[in-house]
Amino acid sequence: MSGRLADNIAFFGRALRAAGMSVGPGRIVDAVKAVEAAGIGTRDDVYWTLHAVLVSRHEDSIVFDQAFRLFWKKRGHQERLIAMLSPAALPAREEKRESVMRRVEEALFSGVGAEKRREEPPRLEAEARLLASSDDVLRTKDFAQMSATELAEARRRIAALRMPDDRARTRRLAADPRGRRIDLRASLRAGLASGGDLVPLKRRGPAEKPPPVVALVDISGSMADYSRPILHFLHALGARRRVSTFLFGTRLTNVTRALARRDPDAALAAVAEAARDWSGGTRIATSLRAFNKDWSRRVMAQNPVVLLFTDGLERDVDDTLAAEMARLRRSCRRLVWLNPLLSYDGFEPRARGIAAMLPQVDEFRPVHDLKSLEDLVAALSDAPRPARRRLAA
């Protein structure tokens, strides 16, 4: 391919990778070959040819769309690129400029002007002794406002969180030197070491282990900026205890096995592949009914802690929502609702869906930044309290 079209496609692919998409050198080479073989005629042809090769996950379509509009927005630039491949191509109509995500802009323009900045002598612009550190700023920054670099750092911090230690007694027995029950079988085995001359008494007591966790995560369009950090948190939590994860938008999807992969990026890629209703509508009542009917007896047998991640913006509100929430509450040890809307100081539970769900939960907490996840870990470490609704600041 002649000209700079191949170089521009390669740079565009690297920008997509910096923005968080899974785009490797092989896909970039395939994209160049696809554009050369497709016989490009319009800007839409370039868009959909690159989209078919570079986009492999549903949630990456938004990032690709915004990056493409920003990268190819210059007047007349796309016509010159297309003309390199097809001299008879018709000029495409310029589209209106749309808003783009900040992390896409950072990925595209991270190296622009770097050489010029290196030539300038360093200058002290301001006294920074009294300013907040970057760690404190990132800890309280909303996930929806983070750049690609900040999201990557947030994921590293989530993986390094010290997970809750809330061991609870179970019905099973384990070896315990102070236990009340004598383990006759273990005592006889220990007596064989001395030929039966001395038989030490072995005892058993109640075993303790962390209760399982059941997570219900809203992946509708209004929760799109928070779903991936939440899934990273659940992946880190699943490395230390049993976590059953379900996604819901317009339908319920069990992604427990997909999220159990050791590599977090591979786990989230498998989750995205399993959930077909990502960034769609919200049907909380329908999803809760499906969970209570099809999955409750399978994953709620050991009295787990239920984490409900949703903003509560139900599409169709009726008496079913409150009834399904009440049924879910009766089946678990604790029901914790985590809502990103609590980050707003003026938040009030006026929406019908929120008003119907709120009386049935034990705790109502925010989940919009790293600090809120740290507070959630601290709350899970506390001993269970009486079943009543508590508002968390």
C-alpha positions in Angstrom: 0.0 0.0 0.0 1.5 3.3 -1.1 1.5 6.6 0.8 1.0 7.1 4.5 -2.3 5.3 4.8 -0.6 2.1 6.3 1.3 4.3 8.8 -1.9 6.0 9.9 -3.7 2.7 10.3 -0.8 1.4 12.4 -0.8 4.5 14.6 -4.5 4.3 14.9 -4.2 0.7 16.1 -1.6 1.6 18.7 -3.9 4.3 19.9 -6.7 1.9 20.4 -4.4 -0.4 22.3 -3.4 2.5 24.6 -7.1 3.2 25.1 -7.7 -0.2 26.5 -8.6 -2.4 23.5 -7.0 -5.7 22.7 -5.2 -4.7 19.5 -1.9 -6.5 18.7 0.5 -6.2 15.8 -1.2 -9.0 14.0 -4.5 -7.3 13.9 -2.9 -4.0 12.7 -1.4 -5.9 9.8 -4.7 -7.6 9.0 -6.4 -4.1 9.1 -4.0 -2.7 6.6 -4.6 -5.7 4.3 -8.4 -5.5 4.7 -8.4 -1.8 3.8 -6.3 -2.5 0.7 -8.5 -5.4 -0.4 -11.9 -3.9 0.3 -11.8 -1.3 -2.4 -12.6 1.7 -0.2 -15.1 4.2 -1.5 -16.4 6.2 1.4 -15.5 7.1 5.0 -18.1 4.6 6.2 -16.3 1.9 4.3 -13.1 2.7 6.1 -15.0 2.7 9.4 -16.7 -0.7 9.1 -13.6 -2.4 7.5 -11.4 -1.4 10.5 -14.3 -2.1 12.9 -14.6 -5.7 11.6 -10.9 -6.4 12.1 -10.0 -4.4 15.2 -13.1 -4.8 17.4 -13.6 -8.2 19.1 -15.7 -7.2 22.2 -19.0 -5.5 22.3 -18.0 -2.9 24.9 -15.0 -1.9 22.7 -17.4 -0.5 20.0 -17.9 2.8 21.9 -14.1 3.3 22.3 -13.5 2.5 18.6 -16.3 4.9 17.5 -15.0 7.8 19.5 -11.4 7.2 18.6 -12.2 6.9 14.9 -14.2 10.2 14.9 -11.4 12.0 16.7 -8.6 10.5 14.6 -10.1 11.0 11.2 -12.0 14.3 11.9 -9.6 16.7 10.0 -11.3 18.4 7.0 -10.3 16.7 3.7 -7.9 14.3 5.5 -10.1 11.2 4.9 -10.6 12.1 1.2 -6.9 12.3 0.6 -6.3 8.9 2.4 -9.1 7.3 0.3 -7.7 8.8 -2.9 -4.4 7.0 -2.3 -6.2 3.7 -2.7 -9.1 4.5 -5.0 -8.7 7.5 -7.4 -12.3 7.3 -8.4 -13.6 7.5 -4.8 -16.3 10.0 -4.0 -15.7 12.6 -1.2 -17.4 11.8 2.0 -19.5 14.3 3.9 -17.9 15.8 7.0 -19.7 14.8 10.1 -20.4 17.0 13.1 -17.8 16.9 15.9 -18.9 14.8 18.8 -17.7 14.5 22.3 -15.0 11.9 23.0 -13.7 10.2 26.1 -10.7 11.8 27.7 -8.8 8.5 27.8 -9.2 8.2 24.0 -7.7 11.7 23.6 -4.9 10.8 25.9 -4.1 7.7 23.9 -4.1 9.5 20.6 -2.2 12.6 21.6 0.1 11.3 24.4 3.2 11.8 22.3 2.3 15.0 20.5 4.7 17.8 21.3 7.0 15.6 23.4 10.1 16.6 21.4 9.4 20.2 21.7 8.9 19.9 25.5 12.3 18.2 25.8 14.0 21.1 24.2 12.6 23.7 26.6 14.5 24.3 29.8 12.7 23.1 33.0 10.8 25.8 34.9 9.2 25.8 38.3 5.6 26.8 37.8 4.1 26.6 41.3 4.8 25.7 44.8 3.3 22.2 45.4 4.0 21.6 49.0 0.5 22.3 50.1 -1.3 20.6 47.2 -3.0 17.2 47.5 -0.8 14.3 46.4 -1.7 12.4 43.3 -2.4 9.3 45.4 -5.1 11.1 47.4 -6.6 12.6 44.2 -6.8 9.2 42.5 -8.2 7.5 45.6 -11.3 9.9 45.6 -11.6 10.4 41.8 -14.8 9.1 40.1 -14.2 6.1 37.9 -16.2 7.8 35.1 -13.7 10.7 35.1 -10.5 8.7 35.0 -8.2 8.6 32.0 -6.8 5.4 30.6 -3.6 5.7 32.7 -5.6 6.4 35.8 -7.9 3.4 35.2 -4.8 1.2 34.8 -3.4 2.4 38.1 -6.8 2.0 39.8 -6.9 -1.7 38.6 -3.5 -2.3 40.1 -4.7 -0.8 43.4 -7.9 -2.8 43.4 -5.8 -6.0 42.9 -3.6 -5.0 45.9 -6.5 -4.4 48.2 -6.5 -6.3 51.5 -9.7 -8.3 51.3 -12.1 -8.6 54.2 -11.5 -11.1 57.0 -15.0 -12.0 58.2 -14.7 -15.7 59.1 -17.9 -17.3 60.4 -18.6 -20.6 62.1 -19.8 -23.5 59.9 -21.5 -26.8 60.7 -18.4 -28.7 59.7 -15.8 -29.7 62.2 -12.0 -29.2 62.0 -9.0 -30.2 64.1 -8.9 -28.1 67.2 -6.8 -28.8 70.3 -9.4 -27.1 72.4 -12.4 -28.6 70.7 -15.2 -30.2 72.7 -15.5 -33.3 70.6 -13.0 -36.1 70.7 -11.8 -37.3 67.2 -11.5 -41.1 67.9 -10.2 -41.9 64.4 -7.4 -39.3 64.6 -6.5 -40.4 68.1 -6.1 -44.0 67.1 -3.9 -43.0 64.1 -1.7 -40.9 66.5 -1.4 -43.9 68.9 0.0 -46.1 66.2 3.2 -44.0 66.3 3.9 -45.3 69.9 2.7 -48.8 69.3 -0.5 -48.3 71.2 1.4 -47.5 74.5 0.2 -43.9 74.5 -3.0 -42.7 72.8 -3.1 -38.9 72.7 -6.6 -37.5 72.5 -7.3 -35.5 69.4 -10.2 -33.0 69.4 -12.4 -31.3 66.8 -14.2 -28.0 66.9 -16.4 -25.9 64.6 -14.6 -24.8 61.4 -14.5 -21.2 60.5 -14.2 -19.8 57.0 -15.3 -16.6 55.1 -18.9 -16.7 54.0 -19.4 -16.9 50.2 -20.3 -13.8 48.2 -22.9 -13.5 45.5 -22.5 -10.4 43.3 -25.3 -9.1 41.0 -23.7 -6.5 38.7 -25.7 -4.1 36.6 -24.1 -3.7 33.1 -26.7 -1.3 31.6 -25.7 1.9 29.8 -26.0 4.0 32.9 -23.5 1.7 34.7 -21.0 1.4 31.8 -18.3 3.5 33.5 -18.4 1.5 36.7 -18.9 -2.1 35.6 -15.3 -2.9 34.6 -13.7 -1.6 37.9 -16.4 -3.5 39.8 -15.6 -6.7 37.9 -11.8 -6.1 38.7 -12.8 -5.9 42.4 -14.8 -9.1 42.2 -11.9 -10.8 40.4 -9.5 -9.9 43.2 -12.1 -10.9 45.8 -12.6 -14.3 44.1 -8.9 -15.1 44.6 -9.6 -15.3 48.4 -13.1 -16.7 48.7 -15.9 -18.2 46.7 -17.6 -15.6 44.6 -20.6 -16.2 42.4 -21.0 -13.4 39.9 -24.1 -12.6 37.8 -24.5 -9.8 35.3 -27.8 -8.2 34.4 -29.1 -5.6 32.0 -32.0 -6.8 30.0 -31.4 -10.4 31.1 -29.4 -12.4 33.7 -26.0 -14.0 32.8 -23.9 -16.2 35.1 -20.2 -15.3 34.5 -18.8 -17.1 37.6 -16.6 -19.5 35.6 -15.4 -16.8 33.1 -14.4 -14.5 36.0 -12.5 -17.3 37.7 -9.6 -17.1 35.3 -6.3 -16.2 36.9 -5.4 -13.4 34.4 -7.8 -10.4 35.1 -7.6 -9.3 31.4 -8.5 -12.7 30.1 -11.2 -13.0 32.7 -12.9 -9.8 31.7 -12.6 -10.6 28.0 -14.4 -13.9 28.7 -17.0 -12.0 30.7 -17.6 -9.6 27.9 -18.0 -12.5 25.5 -20.6 -14.1 27.7 -22.7 -11.0 28.3 -24.6 -10.0 25.1 -26.6 -7.2 26.7 -23.7 -5.0 27.7 -24.5 -1.2 27.8 -28.2 -1.9 27.0 -31.3 -1.3 29.0 -32.2 -2.2 32.6 -34.7 -4.7 33.8 -33.9 -5.2 37.5 -37.2 -6.9 38.5 -37.0 -9.4 35.6 -33.4 -10.2 36.4 -34.0 -10.6 40.1 -36.9 -12.9 39.4 -34.7 -15.1 37.1 -32.0 -15.2 39.8 -34.5 -16.1 42.6 -36.1 -18.8 40.4 -33.2 -20.4 38.6 -30.1 -19.8 40.8 -31.1 -19.0 44.4 -31.1 -22.6 45.6 -27.7 -23.3 43.9 -25.7 -20.4 45.2 -27.5 -19.3 48.4 -27.4 -22.6 50.3 -24.5 -21.4 52.6 -26.1 -18.1 53.6 -23.9 -15.8 51.6 -23.4 -12.1 51.5 -25.1 -10.5 48.5 -23.6 -7.5 46.8 -26.0 -5.7 44.5 -24.2 -3.2 42.2 -26.8 -1.0 40.4 -28.0 2.6 40.2 -31.6 1.4 40.7 -32.9 3.1 37.6 -35.5 0.5 36.7 -37.3 0.7 33.4 -40.7 -0.8 34.4 -41.5 -0.4 38.1 -44.3 -2.4 39.7 -44.9 -4.5 42.8 -42.7 -7.3 41.4 -39.5 -5.4 42.2 -40.1 -5.0 45.9 -41.3 -8.6 46.2 -38.2 -10.0 44.5 -36.0 -7.8 46.6 -37.7 -9.1 49.7 -37.3 -12.7 48.6 -33.6 -12.1 47.9 -33.1 -10.5 51.3 -34.6 -13.5 53.1 -32.2 -15.9 51.4 -28.9 -14.3 52.4 -26.8 -13.3 55.4 -26.5 -9.6 54.4 -27.8 -7.7 51.4 -25.5 -4.7 50.5 -26.6 -2.3 47.8 -23.8 -0.4 46.1 -25.0 2.6 44.1 -22.7 5.1 42.2 -25.4 7.8 42.5 -24.5 8.2 46.2 -21.5 10.1 45.1 -23.7 13.2 44.5 -24.3 15.2 47.6 -27.9 16.0 46.7 -28.9 12.5 46.0 -32.4 11.6 47.2 -34.2 8.2 46.7 -37.1 9.7 44.7 -37.0 7.3 41.7 -39.7 4.6 42.0 -37.2 1.8 41.5 -34.9 3.1 44.2 -37.8 3.7 46.6 -39.1 0.2 46.1 -35.7 -1.5 46.6 -34.2 0.5 49.5 -36.4 -0.8 52.4 -35.2 -4.4 51.7 -31.4 -3.8 51.9 -29.2 -4.0 55.0 -26.7 -1.4 53.8 -26.7 1.3 51.1 -23.2 2.3 50.0 -21.5 4.3 47.2 -19.3 2.6 44.6 -17.8 5.2 42.4 -14.1 5.5 43.4 -11.3 3.6 45.1 -12.2 4.9 48.6 -15.7 3.5 48.3 -14.2 0.0 47.5 -11.9 0.3 50.5 -14.9 1.2 52.7 -16.8 -1.8 51.3 -13.9 -4.1 52.3 -13.9 -2.6 55.8 -17.7 -3.0 56.0 -17.5 -6.7 55.0 -14.9 -7.3 57.7 -17.4 -6.2 60.4 -19.5 -8.8 62.2 -23.0 -9.1 60.8 -25.6 -6.8 62.4 -29.3 -7.0 62.8 -31.2 -7.0 59.6 -32.2 -3.4 59.1 -31.4 -0.8 56.5 -28.4 1.4 57.2 -27.4 4.4 55.1 -23.6 4.7 54.7 -22.0 8.0 54.0 
